[in-house]
């Protein structure tokens, strides 16, 4: 009769055979607690990104059809009265931005925030961020939380991360996004935050490529959508706020997306879905909690978000297309220079990596 050790050895051999067949690499059992907490932070973050909205809707419906239905009705009335808040500067809570969860999330990759120039707290700035990647891991950590010490790196400044306006129509979820400093990525909302008469020291963070750029996020490749994105330049000119190029090196390496060439059936489906909903259907492939081969947990790939020097923009309430094109060309040159000057610090084989602008 076999003892427990022999039985366990047979079990491990069997699991090893199955793992080899499936190509699964299991995590060791003796992972330090610090790394386990980091993984938990990353799991919580990606769960928020992918499942936060449907889970919030589920909770609200459960509340509505429970004995406490009156709370759901009261919340709905309050939400209707609060519907303009996101476009009027939002409602941030530093307590939420300071959650320990975000520090574990930061250390998982890890994420870093680097500045190349100081910012004047008496001014407002429009941060134009690239690339979107699949889920904006670097920008989220840098500008939607305090985990990367934005306030210490840029004294006297505060930041708001702009996102899809539809998020603020989802009960419960909207309040978390607002608490993190999120606001709709609309002209009205951005101009309100950049209004020098109402605000000082605001850094409005806009992911210029948006959902469309997420479809071109592939490890080791830096494809950004900028040539046809000129609205942010027009807003900067209207407000007179300096434009700041921001680049997250390593962002495309956080996930391995499905292969989706532009002429593929999958890509056509993704484009059509984005046109209908404003959201790109992404299929991120990362790792699991207990194994490194498959899953939705992001990969441990370092992401460094570099904030470039501000580009002064002359205020022009009604710029012509030619004037917008001139400022856009100047900004594009600034972005390329930032990428080329910083890539050698943060990318392997940097001489082989180029910025592709479409």
C-alpha positions as CSV (number, residue, x, y, z in Angstrom):
1,X,0.0,0.0,0.0
2,X,1.4,3.4,-1.0
3,X,2.0,6.1,1.6
4,X,0.9,9.7,1.2
5,X,4.2,10.8,-0.2
6,X,4.0,8.3,-3.0
7,X,0.4,9.2,-3.7
8,X,1.3,12.9,-3.9
9,X,4.2,12.2,-6.2
10,X,1.9,10.4,-8.6
11,X,-0.5,13.3,-8.4
12,X,2.2,15.8,-9.2
13,X,3.4,13.6,-12.1
14,X,-0.1,13.5,-13.5
15,X,-0.6,17.3,-13.1
16,X,2.8,17.8,-14.7
17,X,1.9,15.7,-17.8
18,X,-1.4,17.6,-18.2
19,X,0.3,20.9,-17.7
20,X,3.0,20.1,-20.4
21,X,0.2,19.1,-22.8
22,X,-1.7,22.3,-22.3
23,X,1.5,24.5,-22.1
24,X,0.7,25.7,-18.6
25,X,3.5,27.1,-16.3
26,X,2.3,27.0,-12.7
27,X,3.4,29.6,-10.1
28,X,5.5,28.2,-7.3
29,X,3.8,27.6,-4.0
30,X,6.4,29.6,-2.0
31,X,5.7,33.0,-3.6
32,X,6.4,35.8,-1.1
33,X,3.4,37.4,0.5
34,X,4.3,40.8,-1.0
35,X,4.0,39.4,-4.5
36,X,0.7,37.7,-3.7
37,X,-0.7,41.0,-2.5
38,X,0.6,42.7,-5.7
39,X,-1.2,40.0,-7.8
40,X,-4.3,40.5,-5.8
41,X,-4.1,44.3,-6.5
42,X,-3.8,43.6,-10.2
43,X,-6.7,41.1,-10.1
44,X,-8.9,43.8,-8.4
45,X,-7.9,46.4,-11.0
46,X,-8.6,44.3,-14.1
47,X,-11.9,43.1,-12.5
48,X,-12.9,46.7,-12.0
49,X,-12.1,47.5,-15.6
50,X,-13.8,44.5,-17.2
51,X,-16.6,43.7,-14.8
52,X,-17.1,46.9,-12.8
53,X,-20.0,48.2,-14.8
54,X,-22.1,44.9,-15.2
55,X,-21.5,44.1,-11.5
56,X,-22.7,47.6,-10.5
57,X,-25.8,47.2,-12.7
58,X,-26.5,43.7,-11.1
59,X,-26.2,45.1,-7.6
60,X,-28.5,48.0,-8.4
61,X,-31.2,45.7,-9.9
62,X,-30.9,43.3,-6.8
63,X,-31.4,46.3,-4.5
64,X,-34.3,47.5,-6.6
65,X,-36.1,44.2,-6.3
66,X,-35.3,43.7,-2.6
67,X,-37.0,44.9,0.5
68,X,-34.9,48.0,0.3
69,X,-36.2,49.0,-3.1
70,X,-36.9,52.5,-1.7
71,X,-33.1,53.0,-1.4
72,X,-32.7,52.2,-5.1
73,X,-35.5,54.7,-5.9
74,X,-33.9,57.4,-3.7
75,X,-30.5,56.8,-5.4
76,X,-32.1,57.1,-8.9
77,X,-33.7,60.5,-7.9
78,X,-30.4,61.7,-6.5
79,X,-28.5,60.5,-9.5
80,X,-30.8,62.5,-11.8
81,X,-30.1,65.6,-9.7
82,X,-26.4,64.9,-9.9
83,X,-26.3,64.1,-13.6
84,X,-24.3,67.3,-14.5
85,X,-21.6,66.9,-11.8
86,X,-19.2,64.9,-14.0
87,X,-19.1,67.7,-16.6
88,X,-18.8,70.4,-14.0
89,X,-15.4,69.4,-12.5
90,X,-16.5,66.0,-11.0
91,X,-16.3,65.0,-7.4
92,X,-13.0,63.5,-6.3
93,X,-12.3,61.8,-3.0
94,X,-8.6,61.6,-2.0
95,X,-9.4,58.8,0.4
96,X,-10.4,56.6,-2.6
97,X,-7.4,57.7,-4.6
98,X,-5.1,56.7,-1.6
99,X,-6.4,53.2,-1.2
100,X,-3.6,50.7,-0.4
101,X,-5.0,48.6,-3.2
102,X,-3.5,51.0,-5.7
103,X,0.0,50.7,-4.2
104,X,-0.1,46.9,-4.6
105,X,-1.4,47.4,-8.2
106,X,1.5,49.9,-8.8
107,X,4.2,47.5,-7.6
108,X,2.8,44.5,-9.5
109,X,4.1,45.7,-12.9
110,X,5.7,48.0,-11.6
111,X,4.4,51.4,-12.7
112,X,6.5,54.6,-12.6
113,X,5.8,58.3,-13.3
114,X,8.6,60.5,-14.6
115,X,8.7,64.2,-15.3
116,X,11.0,66.0,-17.7
117,X,9.9,69.6,-16.7
118,X,8.2,71.4,-13.9
119,X,4.6,72.7,-14.2
120,X,3.3,76.1,-13.0
121,X,0.5,75.7,-10.4
122,X,-1.0,78.9,-11.6
123,X,-1.8,77.4,-15.0
124,X,-4.0,74.5,-16.2
125,X,-2.6,71.9,-18.6
126,X,-4.0,69.5,-21.1
127,X,-2.1,66.2,-20.9
128,X,-2.3,64.3,-24.2
129,X,-1.4,60.7,-23.4
130,X,-0.2,57.8,-25.6
131,X,-0.6,55.0,-26.2
132,X,-4.0,53.7,-25.1
133,X,-2.9,50.1,-24.9
134,X,-5.6,47.7,-24.1
135,X,-6.6,49.1,-20.7
136,X,-4.4,52.2,-20.0
137,X,-2.6,50.6,-17.1
138,X,0.1,53.3,-16.8
139,X,-2.1,56.3,-17.2
140,X,-4.7,54.9,-14.7
141,X,-2.1,54.4,-12.1
142,X,-0.4,57.7,-12.7
143,X,-3.4,60.0,-13.0
144,X,-6.5,58.2,-11.5
145,X,-4.8,57.3,-8.2
146,X,-2.2,58.8,-5.9
147,X,-0.1,55.6,-5.9
148,X,2.6,57.1,-8.1
149,X,2.9,60.3,-6.0
150,X,1.7,62.7,-8.7
151,X,1.3,65.5,-6.1
152,X,4.9,65.1,-4.9
153,X,6.3,65.0,-8.5
154,X,4.2,68.0,-9.5
155,X,3.6,70.2,-6.4
156,X,0.5,72.3,-6.4
157,X,-1.1,70.3,-9.3
158,X,-4.1,68.0,-9.3
159,X,-5.2,65.7,-12.2
160,X,-8.4,64.5,-13.7
161,X,-8.5,61.5,-16.0
162,X,-11.1,61.8,-18.8
163,X,-13.1,58.8,-19.9
164,X,-16.1,57.7,-21.8
165,X,-19.2,59.7,-20.8
166,X,-21.4,56.6,-20.8
167,X,-19.6,55.4,-17.6
168,X,-21.3,58.2,-15.7
169,X,-24.7,56.8,-16.5
170,X,-24.1,53.5,-14.7
171,X,-25.5,53.6,-11.2
172,X,-22.9,53.0,-8.4
173,X,-20.0,52.6,-10.8
174,X,-20.2,56.3,-11.7
175,X,-19.6,57.2,-8.1
176,X,-16.3,55.2,-7.9
177,X,-15.1,56.8,-11.2
178,X,-16.0,60.3,-9.9
179,X,-14.2,59.6,-6.6
180,X,-11.0,58.7,-8.6
181,X,-11.2,62.1,-10.3
182,X,-12.7,60.9,-13.5
183,X,-14.7,63.2,-15.8
184,X,-16.3,62.7,-19.2
185,X,-14.0,63.2,-22.2
186,X,-16.3,65.8,-23.8
187,X,-15.6,69.3,-25.0
188,X,-17.8,70.8,-22.3
189,X,-16.2,68.9,-19.5
190,X,-12.6,69.5,-20.6
191,X,-13.1,73.2,-21.1
192,X,-14.7,73.6,-17.7
193,X,-11.6,72.0,-16.0
194,X,-9.2,74.2,-18.2
195,X,-11.1,77.4,-17.5
196,X,-8.5,79.7,-15.9
197,X,-11.2,81.8,-14.2
198,X,-12.6,78.8,-12.3
199,X,-9.6,76.6,-11.8
200,X,-5.9,76.7,-11.3
201,X,-3.3,73.9,-11.3
202,X,-5.5,71.4,-13.2
203,X,-3.9,68.7,-15.3
204,X,-6.6,67.3,-17.6
205,X,-5.5,63.8,-18.8
206,X,-6.9,62.7,-22.2
207,X,-6.1,59.4,-23.9
208,X,-6.1,60.8,-27.4
209,X,-6.2,57.6,-29.4
210,X,-9.2,56.3,-27.4
211,X,-11.0,53.0,-27.9
212,X,-9.9,52.8,-31.6
213,X,-6.2,52.8,-30.6
214,X,-6.8,49.8,-28.3
215,X,-7.4,47.6,-31.3
216,X,-3.8,48.2,-32.4
217,X,-2.2,47.4,-29.1
218,X,0.4,44.6,-29.6
219,X,3.4,43.8,-27.5
220,X,6.6,45.6,-28.5
221,X,4.7,47.8,-31.0
222,X,3.9,51.5,-30.6
223,X,1.0,52.4,-32.9
224,X,-0.8,55.6,-32.0
225,X,-3.8,57.4,-33.6
226,X,-2.9,61.1,-33.9
227,X,-3.1,62.3,-37.5
228,X,-6.9,62.4,-37.5
229,X,-7.2,63.5,-33.9
230,X,-7.3,67.3,-33.8
231,X,-10.2,68.0,-31.4
232,X,-7.9,68.1,-28.4
233,X,-5.7,70.7,-30.1
234,X,-8.7,72.9,-30.9
235,X,-9.8,72.7,-27.2
236,X,-6.3,73.6,-26.0
237,X,-6.3,76.7,-28.4
238,X,-9.8,77.7,-27.2
239,X,-8.8,77.5,-23.5
240,X,-5.2,78.7,-24.0
241,X,-4.0,75.8,-21.9
242,X,-0.5,74.4,-22.7
243,X,-0.4,71.0,-24.3
244,X,1.8,68.4,-22.6
245,X,2.8,65.2,-24.5
246,X,2.7,62.1,-22.2
247,X,4.0,58.7,-23.2
248,X,3.7,55.3,-21.3
249,X,6.6,53.1,-22.3
250,X,5.8,49.4,-21.9
251,X,2.0,49.9,-22.1
252,X,1.5,47.5,-25.1
253,X,3.3,44.7,-23.2
254,X,0.8,44.4,-20.4
255,X,-1.4,41.9,-22.4
256,X,-1.2,39.7,-25.4
257,X,-4.3,40.5,-27.5
258,X,-5.7,38.1,-30.1
259,X,-4.3,38.5,-33.6
260,X,-6.6,40.9,-35.4
261,X,-5.1,42.1,-38.7
262,X,-7.1,45.0,-40.2
263,X,-8.7,42.8,-42.9
264,X,-9.6,40.0,-40.5
265,X,-13.2,39.0,-39.5
266,X,-12.4,39.7,-35.9
267,X,-11.1,43.2,-36.6
268,X,-14.2,44.0,-38.7
269,X,-16.4,42.9,-35.8
270,X,-14.4,45.0,-33.3
271,X,-14.6,48.1,-35.5
272,X,-18.4,47.7,-36.0
273,X,-19.0,47.1,-32.3
274,X,-16.9,50.2,-31.5
275,X,-19.0,52.3,-33.9
276,X,-22.2,51.1,-32.3
277,X,-21.2,51.4,-28.6
278,X,-18.0,53.6,-28.4
279,X,-16.3,50.7,-26.7
280,X,-13.7,48.4,-28.3
281,X,-14.4,44.7,-27.6
282,X,-10.9,43.6,-26.4
283,X,-9.9,40.1,-25.7
284,X,-6.9,40.4,-23.3
285,X,-4.7,37.4,-22.8
286,X,-2.5,37.6,-19.7
287,X,-1.9,35.1,-17.0
288,X,-3.9,33.5,-14.2
289,X,-3.7,33.9,-10.5
290,X,-1.9,30.5,-9.9
291,X,-0.3,30.0,-13.3
292,X,1.6,32.2,-15.8
293,X,0.2,31.0,-19.2
294,X,-3.5,31.9,-19.6
295,X,-6.0,34.3,-18.0
296,X,-7.1,37.9,-17.6
297,X,-4.6,39.0,-15.1
298,X,-2.1,41.4,-16.7
299,X,1.5,40.4,-17.2
300,X,4.3,41.7,-15.0
301,X,5.6,44.2,-17.5
302,X,7.1,47.5,-16.3
303,X,5.3,50.6,-17.5
304,X,6.9,54.1,-17.2
305,X,4.7,57.1,-17.9
306,X,6.9,60.0,-19.0
307,X,5.4,63.6,-18.8
308,X,7.1,65.8,-21.4
309,X,7.7,69.5,-21.4
310,X,4.6,71.7,-21.9
311,X,4.0,73.3,-25.2
312,X,2.6,76.8,-24.9
313,X,-0.5,77.4,-27.0
314,X,-1.8,80.9,-27.8
315,X,-5.5,81.3,-26.9
316,X,-7.7,81.5,-29.9
317,X,-11.5,81.3,-29.3
318,X,-12.2,80.5,-33.0
319,X,-9.2,78.9,-34.6
320,X,-9.3,78.2,-38.3
321,X,-8.5,74.7,-39.6
322,X,-5.1,75.9,-40.9
323,X,-4.2,77.3,-37.4
324,X,-5.3,74.0,-35.8
325,X,-3.2,72.0,-38.3
326,X,-0.1,74.2,-37.5
327,X,-0.4,73.6,-33.7
328,X,-1.2,69.9,-34.3
329,X,2.0,69.5,-36.5
330,X,4.0,71.2,-33.7
331,X,2.6,68.9,-31.1
332,X,3.2,65.8,-33.2
333,X,6.9,66.8,-33.5
334,X,7.1,67.2,-29.8
335,X,5.6,63.7,-29.2
336,X,8.0,62.1,-31.6
337,X,10.9,63.8,-30.0
338,X,9.8,62.7,-26.5
339,X,9.5,59.1,-27.7
340,X,12.8,59.1,-29.4
341,X,14.7,60.8,-26.6
342,X,13.2,58.6,-23.8
343,X,12.8,55.2,-25.4
344,X,16.4,54.1,-24.8
345,X,15.9,54.4,-21.0
346,X,12.8,52.2,-20.9
347,X,12.7,49.8,-23.8
348,X,14.8,46.8,-24.8
349,X,16.3,46.9,-28.3
350,X,15.1,50.5,-28.4
351,X,16.9,51.2,-31.7
352,X,14.5,48.7,-33.4
353,X,11.3,50.2,-31.9
354,X,9.7,53.0,-33.8
355,X,6.6,55.2,-33.2
356,X,4.0,54.6,-35.9
357,X,1.5,57.4,-36.2
358,X,-1.8,57.0,-38.2
